Amino acid sequence: MESRARCARSRSSRPHIWLLVLLASLGPSSAGHAQGYQLWLGYRPSRNLARMREYAASLLPMVVDGQSSTFDIVSGELHDALESLTGRDFVLSRPPPPKPQLVVGTRESSSTIRSILAAGELAPLGTDGFVIRQPLIEGRRVTIVAANTDVGALYGSFALLRELQMDRPVDSLVMTSAPRVKRRILDHWDNLDRTVERGYAGRSLWDWATLPATSRRYVDYARANASIGINGTVLTNVNANARVLTPEYLAKVAALANVFRPYGIKVYLTARFSAPIEIGGLTTADPLDAKVRAWWRAKVDEIYRSIPDFGGFLVKANSEGQPGPQDYHRSHADGANALADALAPHHGVVMWRAFVYSNAVPTDRVKQAYDEFTPLDGQFRSNVLLQTKNGPLDFQPREPFHPLFGAMPKTAQMIEFQITKEYLGEDTHLVYLGSLFSEVLKADTYVRGPGSTVARVIDGSLQGQTETGMAGVSNIGSDSNWTGSQFNQANWYAFGRLAWDHTLTAASIADEWTRMTFTNDPVAVRTIVHMMLVSREAVVNYMTPLGLAHIMGTTHHYGPAPWAKLARADWSPVYYHRADSAGVGFDRTAEGSNAVAQYAPPVRNRYADRSTVPDSSLLWFHHVGWSERLRSGRTLWDELALHYQAGVDTVRAMQREWNSIRGSIDEQRFTQTHDYLAIQEREARWWRDAVLQYFQTFSHLPLPAGVEPPAHSLSYYMAIRCPRDEHKPRCDGIP
Ligand code: GCV
C-alpha cells in the first residue's frame, strides 16, 4: 500500500496527469500481501496471461482528465493497479496520449466525457455515483469512468479495478452505480489513550500523541475506505471524552480530516453531553439553558473554522452511565436538537443513538428504545438522525430486527451494525457478517405492507426521509492485518459494500472479497466463499441457537456464562434465558413482556404464535418446555443439543475445507487462519459443553444421539475466567 500512496503524492503537483504506456513487460509483480496489510487492494497479477494482455490492450494508454488532489489519488491508484494487473510499466508523461483507451473524469473536467455523456445522464447519480461506459470514439472502443464529482470518479475507478481484480473480461463493461444511503460511516470506539472499546486488532489507529503529525497509515486507511464507498468516520468512542473537543485535540482532528478529505471521507466526533461543564466551565449541560446552547454554538463554530467539512456529532446519552438530557428532565429530542441547532448553519448533523438504558431495571430490556423514542417522532430537527442498533438488544449473533425501524416515519433513521465481533468470537472466530447484515436489511417490517424492509426504511425510500445513513462499529486497529484476523477484513468490506448498495447479496460480496483478497482460483474461491456463508449460522448454533441471547461472559462477552447473575439484572445471562425446571426462553408475548406488540401486526402475529414463530427466534419470544415438540418433531431439548453439535460440526467442516485449499494462497495467511480455526473448534466445543451442561441442571434430560458428551464437569467450565479489556482476551483452562 505504501508504494502506491507515495506514487500518488509525488504526482500531486502536476497540473494535468497523463499516463502513457511506455514499455511492456508481462509478468507478475511482487505484491507482498503476506500479512494482509494490503487488504483487498493487493492487485495481484492474473495467472491468465491472455487476460492481462486484454486489459493492457483495452485500457492503456489511459488518462485521468482532471486536476485536484482527488484526481491525483485516482491517477496513482490506476497507475499502480494497472501496472500490476497488466504487467506493463508506465511512466507519467505530458502531453496526454493522443488516443487513450481509458478516460476518467467529470463532465466539468473532461471534454471527452462532455462529448459522450449529457448532463442529464449523470445528474441522477448525485455526488457519489458514477458510470462506466465503452463508447466508440473515432472508431475505437474507449472505456470511460465518469461522475459528477472527483470523488465519484474515484469510486468509479475502484469499481473498474474490482472487475479487473476478479479477472473479468472488460470487453462489454457497462455500469451505473450510486449509493443508496448518503452517510456510510465507520464508528470507532477509540479512546484518547489509544485503547479501543471492544477492539480486537491492537491499539487505536489514531496516535494522539504524535498528531497533528500524520502517518502513512492514515492514508492507507482512507484509501481502503474509499475503495468500498465509506465516506465518514467517527474517530472517537461513544463513551466519550470531552477533551477531544478542546483546541489541542481539534488541531489533531483537523490533521486527520485533511488526510481523509481527498478520499471523500468526512470526520465526525462523539460529543459528550456534559462537555459544557467539563471543558466549558459551565455549571449545567441543560440543553434548554441559553448559556449551554451558546457554548455549543461557539464550539461548533470553532470546529468548522479548522475543519470546514466536519460531518457532525455522534451522541450516546443516558445510556450505561453516560450523561444526557434526562439528567435535566429534558427529552432526547431536546438534547439532540440543541446540538443540531448549533450544527445546522454548517450543514452538520447529529447522529443520536437509540441505545438507551433506564436507571431502573426494566421488565424487558429490549423494549426500552422503542418506548422511549416513538413518542418523540416528529420532534427531532431535520439534521438529526436516530442511530439504532440492528436489533433491540446488543449485537447478538442473531436478533430479530429492531422494532424502531419503520416506527418513526417522521424521523431520519440510521442503522448501526457492529463490525467488530464483540459477541461473535472477537478476532479469532471466523464469522462472515455479510450474512448477518443482509438478513437484517432484508427483514420486512410490514409497517407499510409487504416489502417494507429495514433497508427501505434506512434508505428513505419507504417513508421519504432524505437524511440517510448506515454506521458500522469499526473492527480496525493497529495490527498489521488491520482487523485482528484475515477474515475480519471481509466484515469491514461487506459493511462498506452493503452501505453502498444493500441489494448486493452476502454471497456475491464474499465472492468479490475472496477474489480480490486471496485468489481467483475457482476451486479455492468456491471453498472459501462456502466457508464464509456457513460461518454465521455456525456461530449462532454453537453460541445462541433457537433465539437464545446474551448468555456470554458478562464483561468480556467472549465465552459462555449462562449461569452468571449480576447485581444489575438486565446485564445478566439468567435474565435473558430464563431457564427453569419447566423450560427456557423469554416470554415476550402478551402473556409475558409483550415486546411483540412493538412490531407491526403481521410481524407481531407471526412472532407471537408458537405455530408460526421461526425456530431461529423461538426462545427470543417464548418460554418453551424442555420436552415440547418443535416443528421438526424433536423436543426442544433435543433440538437445542443438536444445534450446539451442528455448530461444532460446521466449524470442523470449515477446518477441512480450509485445509483443502493449502497451496492456493500464501502460506502465512493460510497458517494464521488454520490456527485460528483450531481455536474456534475448541471454543465451539467449550460453548456446547458448558451451555448444555448448565441447561441440563434444569431439564434433567439425557443428550440425544449424535451429540458428543461434555469433556468436563460444569464446575470446571464455571471456573473459567476471561480477563476484561485485554488486547486478546483468552480464557485459560478451556479443553
Ligand atoms: C460503547 C455494549 C458494549 C459497550 C458499548 C455499548 C454501546 O453494551 O458492550 O462496550 O459501549 O454496547 O453500544 O454503547
Residues whose N, C-alpha, C, O or C-beta is under 5 A from the ligand:
A	BS01	GCV	E197 V238 N239 F355
